[in-house]
Amino acid sequence: MKLCRYGPKGQEKPGLVDSEGRIRDLSGVISDLTPDTVRLSQLAKLKDIDLMKLPVVEGAPRYGVPVNGIGKIIAVGLNYADHAAESNLPVPTEPIYFTKAVTALNGPNDDVIKPRDATKMDWEVELGLIIGKTCRYVDEADALNHVAGYVLVNDISERAFQKERGTQWVKGKGCDTFCPTGPWLVTPDELGDPHVLDMFLDVNGQRMQTGNTKTLIFNVAQCLSYISRFVTLQPGDLVITGTPPGVGEGKKPNPIYLNAGDEMHLGVKGLGEQRHKVVPFSLEGLEIIE
């Protein structure tokens, strides 16, 4: 299944995406896609629905974040060897992870706000996943059985905040709109192997990142098993697994950073694509994400 939420901000409805890419209205079956409805036990019930009996949503509505009420966001850093090299950092011997604020969540095609005083805003196409069953000290062999589905994520970063203002990565990771997610949550049975997925990111029409999840240092099961030793992951939580090389900070001979007016286009095979425009900071602009 491809599950989504569609409609204006704050008024999204649940939907299913059919084989022709049309949204089918799911609001007659469930009121929303939430941490409760993405529990594996609840998702199993949705698989019995006759998709063709659901009404087609006309037009091209906005996509929202696929799950409403994501509890926490855990992100794995430096999880591609080439990205570690371009960052002038050693390949980790254990997964490095950090948190992103839930207020960073953003629709897959919504504007991304450049924070006040930002000077080194960067992009990161990533494979994300939504937890469907509580993870606590999960074995690697069983870890993927706790995944409700996979999502496309842009782990946007402000490098000056991240690296030049103390040692806390979260300063540059959790700004408002810095976690565009979606357009869909794709269940594991539909996606297949999450470790063979092509991924890309363009800025203003120029290819910046090209990668494949087969080159992850720590695969999805290893990441989940490791994180679950220290943090309990609950249904509806979002985990993102790292980015391949090609980020702006690593460009040679000079880094390239995002500015207002720049446009990003990114995708992961099977998980859809995102397009967003960078807009200048304003308090009025932030009101639209409240």
Summary of the structure (lengths in Angstrom):
residues: 290
radius of gyration: 18.0
end to end distance: 29.3
largest distance: 55.8
contacts: 1024
relative contact order: 0.21
helix: 21%
strand: 30%
